[in-house]
Amino acid sequence: MTGHIKPGRVPGTWYLRVEAPRRADGKRDQPRETFRGTKGEAQRRLRELLCEVESDGYADAGRMTIAELCARWLEATEHRVAVTVNRFLGPM
């Protein structure tokens, strides 16, 4: 596995990229991360990412749409939202 560090636009930030095995559809998988700290700390984080990828411990959460994010949030907080609404509005 290979990886590299590139300085970010803001001083003290670093862009980390790791070359992971290709996905099932044949496309390249390159996990990226923005890191804040010193270059030495960024190098340590890059080594951690490389170890995760090599040991198959890296799991990309993938991208989701705003609609999916809102649906997940609503499912997770539905019981709290319903209780709060009922307390303010009363039973309907």
DSSP file (Angstrom, degrees, kcal/mol; ACC not computed):
  #  RESIDUE AA STRUCTURE BP1 BP2  ACC     N-H-->O    O-->H-N    N-H-->O    O-->H-N    TCO  KAPPA ALPHA  PHI   PSI    X-CA   Y-CA   Z-CA
    1    1 A M              0   0    0      0, 0.0     2,-0.3     0, 0.0    19,-0.1   0.000 360.0 360.0 360.0 146.4    0.0    0.0    0.0
    2    2 A T  E     +A   19   0A   0     17,-0.5    17,-3.2     2,-0.0     2,-0.3  -0.883 360.0 171.5-124.3 159.1    1.1    3.5   -0.7
    3    3 A G  E     -A   18   0A   0     -2,-0.3     2,-0.3    15,-0.3    15,-0.2  -0.974  10.2-158.5-156.1 163.8    0.1    6.8    0.7
    4    4 A H  E     -A   17   0A   0     13,-2.2    13,-2.0    -2,-0.3     2,-0.4  -0.988  11.1-137.5-149.5 161.2    1.2   10.4    0.6
    5    5 A I  E     -A   16   0A   0     -2,-0.3    11,-0.2    11,-0.2    -2,-0.0  -0.940  17.2-176.2-118.9 137.9    0.9   13.7    2.5
    6    6 A K  E     -A   15   0A   0      9,-2.1     9,-3.5    -2,-0.4    -2,-0.0  -0.999  32.4-108.9-133.2 136.1    0.3   17.1    0.9
    7    7 A P  E     -A   14   0A   0      0, 0.0     7,-0.3     0, 0.0     2,-0.1  -0.366  36.4-129.9 -63.6 142.4    0.3   20.4    2.7
    8    8 A G        -     0   0    0      5,-2.9     4,-0.1     2,-0.3     5,-0.1  -0.248  21.7-104.7 -84.0 176.6   -3.2   22.0    3.0
    9    9 A R  S    S+     0   0    0      2,-0.1    -1,-0.1     3,-0.1     5,-0.0   0.872 106.9  64.0 -69.5 -37.7   -4.2   25.5    2.1
   10   10 A V  S >  S-     0   0    0      1,-0.1     3,-1.7     2,-0.0    -2,-0.3  -0.739 101.7-104.6 -89.0 132.4   -4.4   26.5    5.7
   11   11 A P  T 3  S+     0   0    0      0, 0.0     3,-0.1     0, 0.0    -2,-0.1  -0.295 107.0  28.2 -55.9 135.4   -1.1   26.4    7.7
   12   12 A G  T 3  S+     0   0    0      1,-0.3    25,-2.9    -4,-0.1     2,-0.3   0.492  97.6 109.2  90.7   4.5   -1.0   23.4    9.9
   13   13 A T  E <   - B   0  36A   0     -3,-1.7    -5,-2.9    23,-0.2     2,-0.4  -0.875  45.6-168.7-113.5 150.2   -3.3   21.2    7.8
   14   14 A W  E     -AB   7  35A   0     21,-2.8    21,-3.3    -2,-0.3     2,-0.6  -0.992  17.6-137.6-137.1 141.5   -2.3   18.2    5.8
   15   15 A Y  E     -AB   6  34A   0     -9,-3.5    -9,-2.1    -2,-0.4     2,-0.4  -0.897  22.6-164.0-100.2 122.5   -4.1   16.1    3.1
   16   16 A L  E     -AB   5  33A   0     17,-3.2    17,-2.2    -2,-0.6     2,-0.4  -0.881   8.5-179.3-108.1 137.5   -3.6   12.4    3.6
   17   17 A R  E     -AB   4  32A   0    -13,-2.0   -13,-2.2    -2,-0.4     2,-0.4  -0.999   6.5-166.8-139.3 136.3   -4.3    9.9    0.8
   18   18 A V  E     -A    3   0A   0     13,-2.1     2,-0.8    -2,-0.4   -15,-0.3  -0.955  20.6-132.9-122.8 139.2   -4.0    6.1    0.9
   19   19 A E  E     -A    2   0A   0    -17,-3.2   -17,-0.5    -2,-0.4    11,-0.2  -0.834  33.0-175.2 -92.1 108.5   -4.1    3.8   -2.1
   20   20 A A  B     -C   29   0B   0      9,-2.6     9,-0.6    -2,-0.8     3,-0.1  -0.508  37.1 -74.9 -96.9 167.8   -6.5    0.9   -1.1
   21   21 A P        -     0   0    0      0, 0.0    -1,-0.2     0, 0.0     0, 0.0  -0.253  64.0 -87.6 -59.8 152.6   -7.2   -2.2   -3.1
   22   22 A R        -     0   0    0      6,-0.1     6,-0.2     1,-0.1     5,-0.1  -0.240  45.2-112.1 -62.3 149.7   -9.6   -1.7   -6.0
   23   23 A R    >   -     0   0    0      4,-2.6     3,-1.8    -3,-0.1    -1,-0.1  -0.178  34.9 -94.9 -74.6 173.9  -13.3   -1.9   -5.4
   24   24 A A  T 3  S+     0   0    0      1,-0.3    -1,-0.1     2,-0.1    -2,-0.1   0.810 125.7  56.0 -62.2 -30.7  -15.5   -4.7   -6.8
   25   25 A D  T 3  S-     0   0    0      2,-0.1    -1,-0.3     1,-0.1     3,-0.1   0.405 120.2-108.2 -84.7   5.1  -16.4   -2.6   -9.9
   26   26 A G  S <  S+     0   0    0     -3,-1.8     2,-0.1     1,-0.3    -2,-0.1   0.382  75.3 133.3  89.5  -3.8  -12.7   -2.1  -10.7
   27   27 A K        -     0   0    0      1,-0.1    -4,-2.6    -5,-0.1    -1,-0.3  -0.473  62.6-101.0 -81.2 153.4  -12.4    1.5   -9.7
   28   28 A R        -     0   0    0     -6,-0.2     2,-0.6    -2,-0.1    -6,-0.1  -0.424  27.6-147.9 -70.5 145.0   -9.6    2.8   -7.6
   29   29 A D  B     +C   20   0B   0     -9,-0.6    -9,-2.6    -2,-0.1    -1,-0.0  -0.966  22.1 170.2-117.1 115.4  -10.3    3.4   -3.9
   30   30 A Q        -     0   0    0     -2,-0.6   -11,-0.2   -11,-0.2    -2,-0.0  -0.776  19.7-154.5-128.1  86.9   -8.3    6.3   -2.4
   31   31 A P        -     0   0    0      0, 0.0   -13,-2.1     0, 0.0     2,-0.3  -0.366  16.3-162.9 -60.1 137.4   -9.4    7.2    1.1
   32   32 A R  E     +B   17   0A   0    -15,-0.2     2,-0.3    -2,-0.0   -15,-0.2  -0.905  12.0 179.8-124.1 152.2   -8.6   10.8    1.9
   33   33 A E  E     -B   16   0A   0    -17,-2.2   -17,-3.2    -2,-0.3     2,-0.5  -0.988  23.2-137.7-150.6 141.0   -8.5   12.7    5.2
   34   34 A T  E     -B   15   0A   0     -2,-0.3     2,-0.4   -19,-0.2   -19,-0.2  -0.893  27.6-166.5 -98.3 128.7   -7.7   16.2    6.2
   35   35 A F  E     -B   14   0A   0    -21,-3.3   -21,-2.8    -2,-0.5     2,-0.5  -0.936  11.5-153.2-120.6 137.6   -5.5   16.3    9.3
   36   36 A R  E     +B   13   0A   0     -2,-0.4     2,-0.3   -23,-0.2   -23,-0.2  -0.941  56.7  55.3-110.2 128.8   -4.7   19.3   11.5
   37   37 A G  S    S-     0   0    0    -25,-2.9     2,-0.1    -2,-0.5    -2,-0.1  -0.970  89.6 -28.0 149.8-162.1   -1.4   19.2   13.4
   38   38 A T     >  -     0   0    0     -2,-0.3     4,-2.1     1,-0.1     5,-0.1  -0.331  57.7-110.0 -81.6 167.3    2.3   19.0   12.8
   39   39 A K  H  > S+     0   0    0      1,-0.2     4,-2.3     2,-0.2     5,-0.2   0.886 119.3  54.4 -65.2 -37.7    3.8   17.1    9.8
   40   40 A G  H  > S+     0   0    0      2,-0.2     4,-2.0     1,-0.2    -1,-0.2   0.907 108.7  47.8 -62.0 -42.0    5.1   14.4   12.2
   41   41 A E  H  > S+     0   0    0      1,-0.2     4,-2.3     2,-0.2    -1,-0.2   0.883 110.8  52.2 -65.4 -38.0    1.7   13.8   13.6
   42   42 A A  H  X S+     0   0    0     -4,-2.1     4,-2.3     2,-0.2    -2,-0.2   0.885 107.9  51.5 -64.9 -38.5    0.3   13.7   10.1
   43   43 A Q  H  X S+     0   0    0     -4,-2.3     4,-2.1     2,-0.2    -1,-0.2   0.894 109.2  50.3 -65.5 -39.4    2.9   11.1    9.2
   44   44 A R  H  X S+     0   0    0     -4,-2.0     4,-2.0     2,-0.2    -2,-0.2   0.915 110.9  49.1 -63.5 -42.3    1.9    9.0   12.2
   45   45 A R  H  X S+     0   0    0     -4,-2.3     4,-2.5     1,-0.2    -2,-0.2   0.885 108.9  53.2 -64.1 -38.3   -1.8    9.2   11.2
   46   46 A L  H  X S+     0   0    0     -4,-2.3     4,-2.5     2,-0.2    -1,-0.2   0.907 107.8  50.5 -63.0 -41.5   -0.9    8.2    7.6
   47   47 A R  H  X S+     0   0    0     -4,-2.1     4,-2.3     2,-0.2    -1,-0.2   0.897 109.4  51.6 -62.4 -39.5    0.9    5.1    9.0
   48   48 A E  H  X S+     0   0    0     -4,-2.0     4,-2.3     2,-0.2    -2,-0.2   0.924 110.2  48.6 -62.2 -43.9   -2.2    4.3   11.0
   49   49 A L  H  X S+     0   0    0     -4,-2.5     4,-2.4     1,-0.2    -2,-0.2   0.911 110.4  51.1 -62.0 -42.1   -4.4    4.6    7.9
   50   50 A L  H  X S+     0   0    0     -4,-2.5     4,-2.5     1,-0.2    -1,-0.2   0.906 110.1  49.5 -62.4 -41.3   -2.0    2.4    6.0
   51   51 A C  H  X S+     0   0    0     -4,-2.3     4,-2.0     2,-0.2     6,-0.3   0.900 110.3  51.2 -64.4 -40.1   -2.1   -0.3    8.8
   52   52 A E  H  <>S+     0   0    0     -4,-2.3     5,-2.7     2,-0.2     6,-1.2   0.920 112.6  45.6 -62.1 -43.8   -6.0   -0.1    8.8
   53   53 A V  H ><5S+     0   0    0     -4,-2.4     3,-1.2     4,-0.2    -2,-0.2   0.912 113.1  49.5 -67.5 -42.1   -6.1   -0.6    5.0
   54   54 A E  H 3<5S+     0   0    0     -4,-2.5    -1,-0.2     1,-0.3    -2,-0.2   0.832 113.4  45.9 -67.6 -31.4   -3.6   -3.5    5.0
   55   55 A S  T 3<5S-     0   0    0     -4,-2.0    -1,-0.3    -5,-0.2    -2,-0.2   0.288 113.4-116.7 -93.8  11.3   -5.4   -5.3    7.8
   56   56 A D  T < 5S+     0   0    0     -3,-1.2    -3,-0.2    -4,-0.1    -4,-0.1   0.746  82.6 122.6  60.1  25.4   -8.8   -4.8    6.2
   57   57 A G      < +     0   0    0     -5,-2.7     2,-0.5    -6,-0.3    -4,-0.2   0.553  42.1  99.4 -90.1  -9.1   -9.9   -2.8    9.1
   58   58 A Y        -     0   0    0     -6,-1.2     2,-0.5    -7,-0.1    -9,-0.0  -0.674  49.2-179.6 -82.9 124.9  -10.7    0.2    7.0
   59   59 A A        -     0   0    0     -2,-0.5     2,-0.4     3,-0.0    -6,-0.0  -0.959  19.4-143.9-126.0 112.9  -14.4    0.6    6.3
   60   60 A D        -     0   0    0     -2,-0.5     3,-0.1     1,-0.2    -2,-0.0  -0.621   1.7-152.3 -76.9 125.2  -15.4    3.5    4.1
   61   61 A A        -     0   0    0     -2,-0.4    -1,-0.2     1,-0.1     0, 0.0   0.731  36.3-145.2 -69.3 -20.5  -18.7    4.8    5.3
   62   62 A G        -     0   0    0      2,-0.0     2,-0.3    -3,-0.0    -1,-0.1  -0.079  24.4 -62.5  79.1 174.5  -19.4    6.0    1.7
   63   63 A R        -     0   0    0     -3,-0.1     2,-0.3     0, 0.0    -3,-0.0  -0.724  48.7-169.1 -97.9 148.7  -21.2    9.1    0.7
   64   64 A M        -     0   0    0     -2,-0.3     2,-0.1     3,-0.0    -2,-0.0  -0.955  21.7-113.2-134.5 156.2  -24.8    9.8    1.5
   65   65 A T     >  -     0   0    0     -2,-0.3     4,-2.3     1,-0.1     5,-0.1  -0.350  31.6-109.5 -80.6 165.9  -27.3   12.3    0.3
   66   66 A I  H  > S+     0   0    0      1,-0.2     4,-2.8     2,-0.2     5,-0.2   0.882 120.6  56.3 -61.8 -38.1  -28.8   15.0    2.5
   67   67 A A  H  > S+     0   0    0      2,-0.2     4,-2.3     1,-0.2    -1,-0.2   0.911 108.0  46.8 -61.1 -42.7  -32.1   13.1    2.3
   68   68 A E  H  > S+     0   0    0      2,-0.2     4,-2.4     1,-0.2    -1,-0.2   0.905 112.4  50.4 -65.2 -41.3  -30.5    9.9    3.6
   69   69 A L  H  X S+     0   0    0     -4,-2.3     4,-2.4     1,-0.2    -2,-0.2   0.927 111.9  47.2 -61.9 -45.6  -28.8   11.8    6.4
   70   70 A C  H  X S+     0   0    0     -4,-2.8     4,-2.7     2,-0.2    -2,-0.2   0.891 111.2  51.6 -64.0 -39.9  -32.0   13.5    7.5
   71   71 A A  H  X S+     0   0    0     -4,-2.3     4,-2.2    -5,-0.2    -1,-0.2   0.916 111.7  46.7 -63.8 -42.9  -33.9   10.2    7.4
   72   72 A R  H  X S+     0   0    0     -4,-2.4     4,-2.2     2,-0.2    -2,-0.2   0.910 113.1  49.4 -64.7 -41.5  -31.2    8.5    9.6
   73   73 A W  H  X S+     0   0    0     -4,-2.4     4,-1.9     1,-0.2    -2,-0.2   0.923 110.9  49.6 -62.9 -44.1  -31.3   11.5   12.0
   74   74 A L  H  X S+     0   0    0     -4,-2.7     4,-0.9     1,-0.2    -1,-0.2   0.897 110.6  49.8 -63.6 -40.5  -35.1   11.4   12.2
   75   75 A E  H  < S+     0   0    0     -4,-2.2     3,-0.4     1,-0.2     4,-0.3   0.904 113.1  47.2 -62.9 -40.5  -35.1    7.6   12.9
   76   76 A A  H  < S+     0   0    0     -4,-2.2    -2,-0.2     1,-0.2    -1,-0.2   0.797 124.2  30.7 -72.5 -28.3  -32.5    8.1   15.6
   77   77 A T  H  X S+     0   0    0     -4,-1.9     4,-2.7    -5,-0.2     3,-0.3   0.294  85.4 108.1-113.8   9.2  -34.3   11.0   17.3
   78   78 A E  H  X S+     0   0    0     -4,-0.9     4,-2.5    -3,-0.4     5,-0.2   0.886  80.0  49.9 -57.8 -43.3  -37.9   10.2   16.5
   79   79 A H  H  > S+     0   0    0     -4,-0.3     4,-1.6     1,-0.2    -1,-0.2   0.872 113.8  45.4 -66.9 -35.4  -38.8    9.2   20.1
   80   80 A R  H  > S+     0   0    0     -3,-0.3     4,-2.1     2,-0.2    -2,-0.2   0.890 113.5  49.0 -73.7 -38.9  -37.3   12.4   21.5
   81   81 A V  H  X S+     0   0    0     -4,-2.7     4,-2.5     2,-0.2     5,-0.2   0.919 111.0  50.0 -66.3 -43.0  -38.9   14.7   18.9
   82   82 A A  H  X S+     0   0    0     -4,-2.5     4,-2.3    -5,-0.2    -1,-0.2   0.902 111.1  49.0 -63.1 -41.6  -42.3   13.1   19.4
   83   83 A V  H  X S+     0   0    0     -4,-1.6     4,-1.9    -5,-0.2    -1,-0.2   0.917 112.9  47.6 -64.3 -43.6  -42.1   13.5   23.2
   84   84 A T  H  X S+     0   0    0     -4,-2.1     4,-1.8     2,-0.2     5,-0.2   0.915 112.5  48.1 -65.3 -44.1  -41.0   17.2   22.9
   85   85 A V  H  X S+     0   0    0     -4,-2.5     4,-3.0     1,-0.2     5,-0.4   0.921 112.1  49.6 -64.2 -44.1  -43.8   18.0   20.4
   86   86 A N  H  X S+     0   0    0     -4,-2.3     4,-1.9     1,-0.2    -1,-0.2   0.856 108.3  53.9 -63.4 -34.8  -46.4   16.3   22.5
   87   87 A R  H  < S+     0   0    0     -4,-1.9    -1,-0.2    -5,-0.2    -2,-0.2   0.896 117.4  35.8 -68.0 -39.0  -45.3   18.2   25.6
   88   88 A F  H  < S+     0   0    0     -4,-1.8    -2,-0.2    -5,-0.1    -1,-0.2   0.874 129.5  31.3 -82.3 -38.5  -45.6   21.6   23.9
   89   89 A L  H  < S-     0   0    0     -4,-3.0    -3,-0.2    -5,-0.2    -2,-0.2   0.680 100.8-137.3 -94.9 -19.3  -48.7   20.9   21.8
   90   90 A G     <  -     0   0    0     -4,-1.9    -1,-0.1    -5,-0.4    -2,-0.1  -0.066  47.1 -36.8  81.1 169.0  -50.5   18.5   24.0
   91   91 A P              0   0    0      0, 0.0    -5,-0.0     0, 0.0    -4,-0.0  -0.367 360.0 360.0 -65.6 142.0  -52.2   15.4   22.8
   92   92 A M              0   0    0     -2,-0.1    -2,-0.0     0, 0.0    -6,-0.0   0.419 360.0 360.0-104.0 360.0  -53.9   15.8   19.5
